[in-house]
């Protein structure tokens, strides 16, 4: 359930990505669906970025973005809501890791919390090496300090772009 109304909202950052069935449309609709969640208010949204696949290379390029939200939802409730949005967009959780998908929504950061449960790890594991997370996040939160990892700017400076580029609406 949501936290009590007297608990101030926290800033969370959500990574959005996909590479199947018109990924730009999936990301746009997911943005709207996230912003429409109870106890969630959009604070910022990055540009859309095109990136090469992290996993198997025989799949289309990804479209990625990062969204900042202010929320009073508990982290696992937010995760449940994000997974419901993924499912509504045809996300199937079978097959190879890092394979193609219609929509992937990840909680990257949740305030300054560090969370490690069976279902959720925050900061998101590996985000410090993923250009498709760091550069969109840097665009909307350049002064961010990532819990346990350091300054976002330093993380991005140490991460090659690997062909990552801002794209116009497609």
Beta strands, then each sheet from edge to edge (+ up, - down):
strand 1: 10-18
strand 2: 40-45
strand 3: 48-51
strand 4: 62-71
strand 5: 104-110
strand 6: 115-116
strand 7: 121-122
strand 8: 145-146
strand 9: 150-151
strand 10: 165-167
sheet 1: 2+ 4- 1+ 5-
sheet 2: 2+ 4- 3+ 10-
sheet 3: 6+ 7-
sheet 4: 8+ 9-
end
